[in-house]
């Protein structure tokens, strides 16, 4: 194909997207830093992730300027993966439910953090075995 | 993009899509190397999605508590524990490298070989520093007793997923660094002077994909 008529765009758009990606990553990190929890955490993290991924694919990978024949080849097959993710989420929830219900696993167990373990090493026996 | 207009003398939008596939001709109006890179990246998307879906499934099904990523990946800086700081730095490094790669592609098409070469070398160095930090992170976690089959914090699956997903991604970054350096060197030697500089865009597609995968790993493995 024509050799020098590739994806040429003004530099400005790359700088703008670059800055935007930094800002969005900063927001993602802020969600963790300020201990946003629960549904809001999931919403914000997935929102910033989707925006970042979208800008990388659309602008940095030039998909927004490609012809639909290529765009649908790229974006079409991964849609199938959403079905897989949906199935595995349903199945996983079900499996977890049966383990609590029929195997009697304890749903109140808490994970240990590295600081807990340091206490344990220094002979501070305030931790329960789990 | 969806409009039924004509760009550069050929129909675009859905009419263009039908024409590209229906006529007895090449379907993709791009250099073959670029089409092949895209097909490779789509297949790689399937691999990483399978890993992340596997992670979703084991994390949902285990009744052991999932370790607190924010504390495990915290580092002590200036006497204070900062959550996820190394991962945040790694994220910013990868985005910086994606930006320098995008500029390299642009300067490649402008036939500015010196700038393209140095921007690609900068991208590769940033990628190498990312891998270095990942090695540091692995070392730290291994010292704390995290193994693919067990860890002292909670569900054993945490270690399996951590080493598999970050390891596979790190392998991609390492491969990308080598790929970028090889292409940059060939540019410097003038291999593409006659052929054109699509190769920079093709290498760039791979590099942006590596950054893209990290966006998902950062969100699903480290933040959620």
Interface residues (C-beta under 8 A of the other chain):
Chain A: X1 X3 X4 X6 X7 X8 X9 X11 X14 X15 X17 X18 X21 X22 X25 X28 X29 X31 X32 X33 X41 X42 X45 X46 X48 X49 X52 X53 X56 X57 X59 X60 X61 X62 X64 X66 X67 X68 X69 X70 X71 X72 X73 X74 X77 X78 X81 X84 X85 X88 X89 X91 X92 X93 X95 X96 X99 X100 X103 X105 X106 X107 X109 X110 X111 X112 X113 X114 X115 X117 X130
Chain B: X1 X12 X13 X14 X16 X17 X20 X21 X27 X28 X29 X30 X31 X35 X38 X39 X41 X42 X45 X46 X49 X50 X53 X56 X57 X59 X60 X61 X62 X63 X64 X65 X66 X67 X68 X70 X71 X72 X74 X83 X84 X88 X91 X92 X95 X98 X99 X101 X102 X103 X105 X106 X109 X110 X111 X144 X152 X153 X154 X155 X195 X196 X197 X198 X201 X204 X205 X208 X209 X211 X212 X215 X216 X218 X219 X220 X222 X223 X224
